[in-house]
Amino acid sequence: MKKPMTTEELFYKILDILKDKGRLPEILDYSLADGNPVPITTYEFELRSNLNYGGSEGIYLDLWIEYFNKGKKCQYGLGTFKTLYEDEKAMHRMAGLLAAFVVEEHAYVNGNLDDLT
């Protein structure tokens, strides 16, 4: 892998880990990395998320990283998961996906610090 890793590469790496572990809910309609990948030049970032109902249909889980560089707040998108389901059970399944993503991202980053600097 080229270094530093990009936001797109990190999203798809964690997605692959989740697939391999059978942690992706079958209700997903798609998972898509952010369209503007950028190199991740620090491992000292926070993973941020928004899990909410879509404006017209379904449930979205958006993920991004956030950190400060020279006093300036930087935010870069990782990707989005979406389901067309809107019931309570679907929301709980998407919340489970969020938890699984956070756990796997944390483990991967801590085990591969050199890929992010």
Stockholm file with secondary structure:
# STOCKHOLM 1.0

chainA/1-117         MKKPMTTEELFYKILDILKDKGRLPEILDYSLADGNPVPITTYEFELRSNLNYGGSEGIYLDLWIEYFNKGKKCQYGLGTFKTLYEDEKAMHRMAGLLAAFVVEEHAYVNGNLDDLT
#=GR chainA/1-117 SS CCSSCBHHHHHHHHHHHHHHTTCSCTTCCEEEECSSCCBCCCSCCEEEEEEEECSSSSEEEEEEEEEEETTEEEEEEEEEEEESCCSHHHHHHHHHHHHHHHHHHHHHHHHCGGGGC
#=GC SS_cons         CCSSCBHHHHHHHHHHHHHHTTCSCTTCCEEEECSSCCBCCCSCCEEEEEEEECSSSSEEEEEEEEEEETTEEEEEEEEEEEESCCSHHHHHHHHHHHHHHHHHHHHHHHHCGGGGC
//
